[in-house]
Each structure stands twice: as C-alpha cells, then as structure tokens.
Amino acid sequence: MVSVMLIVLISCGNRTSPAGPDVEKPEESMFHADNDIAMTVCSIVDAIRVGERLDSADYGFTGILTDGQGTPLYTDIEGNPGEWNVKVIGDDEARICNLHLGDLMTEDLRNYIVGALNLNSADLVTAYVNPADEQEFIWLYDIGDVQVAFSETSVKTPADLEGIIMSISVFRR
C-alpha cells in the first residue's frame, strides 16, 4: 500500500500551471509539483517499519520535491526549482539529497520533516560535527526501530559560490 501511494505521488509530479501572455507571474509561483518531501520521508519510514524491502523501482526518484503546498524546497543557483535524488541504498535504507546548491533553508526543512514524523527534541539522539569531515553537521533521530539522520555539508563551487548539500538518511536501526 505504501509503495503504491509513493508511486502515485511520484507519477503525479511536474505539473505546471499555464499562464497567458498577459499574465506576469514570478517563475517560482508558476511552478507546481506534488512530490512532498515529508510525505516521501514518512512513506520510507513506514515501509521500513513494516519490514517492506525498499526497491529502487518503487522508491528511486530524481526531480523536484516540495513543501506540501506544491512549492519547490529551494531554487538552485541558476534560478530553477531545485532537484533532489531519492536513492535506495539497501533493503532497509534510503537517502534523499539535494543535487545542486541554492537557497535551501535547511533548518526549516528539518523542522518540517521532524514535525511530519511527530518527533520532538526527546527523539533527537545526537547532533554533532562529523569527525571525518568538519564541513558536515549531523542530527540523528531515533523512532524506535528506524533512525532518521539529517546531514548538512557546506560546499563551495570552483566559482566560489557557497551552499549546503542536505542529505536525509532513513534506515533500520
């Protein structure tokens, strides 16, 4: 059931609202997609909880993820809706991360997903700088038999643009 819901969710994406030549709208408001990141994370958590084997055919996705209102989570440095990759790492692990730098509000996004999962500060196991990569900060939440880790890595492009790559990992404990 969860797989079917995720497939329907993914297949309904990438709709844009038409605008006539006389209608001037900012590019952001013209874009609409139905791939809510919180719904995606919740689906993966539920699948792992019930012992469903994650399959990239059901859960793999590259495209625009939204805030539940159809608005992309960020705009990349070229002004386009920011793309994400949902990748199955194993039978009980998946990772979601933004593909490009942009104006991603990582704290707001983390809070949105944590709220959707009905988590609170008591569910936060640890938050730390990765000793192997001082540019990466990790928040680890425990949901019983499943853990969700949010990783933020500061990166810099060859053109000296700075930004954050956010990775959300969901895995069986």
C-alpha positions as CSV (number, residue, x, y, z in Angstrom):
1,M,0.0,0.0,0.0
2,V,2.8,2.4,0.9
3,S,4.6,1.6,-2.3
4,V,1.5,2.3,-4.4
5,M,1.0,5.6,-2.6
6,L,4.6,6.7,-3.3
7,I,4.4,5.6,-6.9
8,V,1.2,7.6,-7.4
9,L,2.8,10.6,-5.6
10,I,5.8,10.5,-7.8
11,S,3.9,9.9,-11.1
12,C,1.7,13.0,-10.5
13,G,4.6,15.4,-10.3
14,N,6.0,18.0,-12.6
15,R,2.7,19.8,-13.3
16,T,3.0,23.5,-14.2
17,S,0.2,26.0,-14.2
18,P,-0.4,27.6,-17.5
19,A,-0.2,31.4,-17.8
20,G,-1.3,33.5,-20.7
21,P,0.9,36.1,-22.4
22,D,-0.7,38.9,-20.5
23,V,-0.2,37.3,-17.1
24,E,3.1,38.1,-15.4
25,K,4.0,35.9,-12.5
26,P,7.3,35.2,-10.8
27,E,8.8,32.0,-12.1
28,E,8.5,30.4,-8.6
29,S,4.7,30.8,-8.4
30,M,4.3,29.3,-11.9
31,F,5.9,26.0,-10.9
32,H,3.8,23.4,-9.1
33,A,4.7,19.8,-8.2
34,D,3.0,17.3,-5.9
35,N,6.1,15.5,-4.6
36,D,6.0,16.5,-0.9
37,I,9.3,15.7,0.8
38,A,7.7,15.0,4.2
39,M,5.3,12.5,2.6
40,T,8.2,10.8,0.9
41,V,10.2,10.5,4.1
42,C,7.1,9.3,6.0
43,S,6.5,6.7,3.3
44,I,10.0,5.3,3.5
45,V,9.9,5.3,7.4
46,D,6.6,3.4,7.3
47,A,7.9,0.9,4.7
48,I,11.0,0.1,6.8
49,R,8.9,-0.2,10.0
50,V,6.6,-2.8,8.4
51,G,9.6,-4.7,7.0
52,E,9.0,-3.9,3.4
53,R,12.1,-4.4,1.3
54,L,12.9,-1.0,-0.3
55,D,13.2,-1.3,-4.1
56,S,14.7,1.4,-6.3
57,A,11.9,0.8,-8.8
58,D,9.3,1.9,-6.1
59,Y,11.3,4.5,-4.2
60,G,14.0,5.8,-6.5
61,F,13.3,9.3,-7.8
62,T,15.1,12.3,-9.2
63,G,13.2,15.5,-9.5
64,I,11.5,18.4,-7.7
65,L,10.4,17.8,-4.1
66,T,8.1,20.3,-2.4
67,D,6.9,21.7,0.8
68,G,3.4,20.1,0.7
69,Q,2.0,23.2,-1.0
70,G,3.5,22.4,-4.4
71,T,6.3,24.9,-3.9
72,P,9.9,23.6,-4.6
73,L,12.0,23.4,-1.5
74,Y,14.7,25.6,-3.0
75,T,15.8,27.4,-6.1
76,D,19.2,26.5,-7.5
77,I,21.9,29.0,-8.3
78,E,20.6,29.2,-11.9
79,G,17.1,30.2,-10.7
80,N,15.5,26.8,-11.4
81,P,13.4,24.7,-9.0
82,G,16.0,22.7,-7.0
83,E,16.3,19.0,-7.8
84,W,16.5,16.1,-5.3
85,N,17.6,12.5,-5.6
86,V,15.8,9.7,-3.6
87,K,18.1,6.7,-3.7
88,V,17.6,3.2,-2.2
89,I,20.9,2.2,-0.5
90,G,19.8,-1.2,0.6
91,D,16.7,-3.3,1.6
92,D,16.1,-1.0,4.6
93,E,17.9,2.2,3.8
94,A,17.2,5.2,1.6
95,R,18.9,8.6,1.2
96,I,17.4,11.8,-0.1
97,C,19.6,14.7,-1.0
98,N,19.6,18.0,-3.0
99,L,21.6,17.8,-6.2
100,H,22.6,21.5,-6.5
101,L,23.4,24.5,-4.4
102,G,20.7,27.1,-3.9
103,D,18.7,28.9,-1.3
104,L,17.7,25.8,0.7
105,M,16.5,26.7,4.2
106,T,17.9,23.5,5.9
107,E,16.7,24.3,9.4
108,D,13.1,25.0,8.3
109,L,13.2,21.8,6.1
110,R,14.5,19.7,9.0
111,N,11.8,21.1,11.3
112,Y,9.1,20.4,8.7
113,I,10.1,16.8,8.3
114,V,10.6,16.2,12.1
115,G,7.1,17.6,12.6
116,A,5.6,15.4,9.9
117,L,7.1,12.4,11.7
118,N,5.6,13.6,15.0
119,L,9.1,13.8,16.6
120,N,10.3,16.2,19.2
121,S,13.6,17.1,21.0
122,A,13.3,13.9,23.0
123,D,13.7,11.9,19.8
124,L,17.0,13.6,18.9
125,V,19.7,11.2,19.9
126,T,22.6,13.4,19.0
127,A,23.8,16.3,16.9
128,Y,27.5,16.6,16.0
129,V,30.1,17.7,13.6
130,N,31.3,14.7,11.6
131,P,34.9,14.0,12.8
132,A,35.8,12.7,9.3
133,D,34.5,15.8,7.6
134,E,34.4,19.0,9.6
135,Q,32.2,20.6,6.9
136,E,29.3,18.2,7.8
137,F,26.9,18.5,10.7
138,I,24.6,15.6,11.5
139,W,21.3,15.4,13.5
140,L,20.3,11.8,14.4
141,Y,16.7,11.0,15.4
142,D,15.5,7.6,16.8
143,I,12.0,6.5,16.0
144,G,12.3,3.1,17.7
145,D,13.3,0.6,15.1
146,V,14.1,3.3,12.5
147,Q,16.5,6.2,12.6
148,V,16.5,9.3,10.5
149,A,19.7,11.3,10.0
150,F,19.9,14.8,8.6
151,S,23.3,15.8,7.3
152,E,24.3,19.2,6.2
153,T,27.5,19.7,4.3
154,S,28.9,23.1,3.5
155,V,30.4,23.1,0.0
156,K,32.0,25.6,-2.3
157,T,32.0,25.6,-6.1
158,P,35.0,26.4,-8.2
159,A,33.4,29.8,-8.9
160,D,33.4,30.5,-5.1
161,L,29.7,30.0,-4.6
162,E,28.9,28.5,-1.2
163,G,25.9,26.5,-0.2
164,I,24.6,23.4,1.7
165,I,24.0,19.9,0.4
166,M,21.5,18.3,2.7
167,S,21.1,14.5,2.9
168,I,18.3,12.8,4.8
169,S,19.0,9.1,5.5
170,V,16.3,6.7,6.7
171,F,17.5,3.3,7.9
172,R,16.7,0.4,10.2
173,R,18.4,0.6,13.5
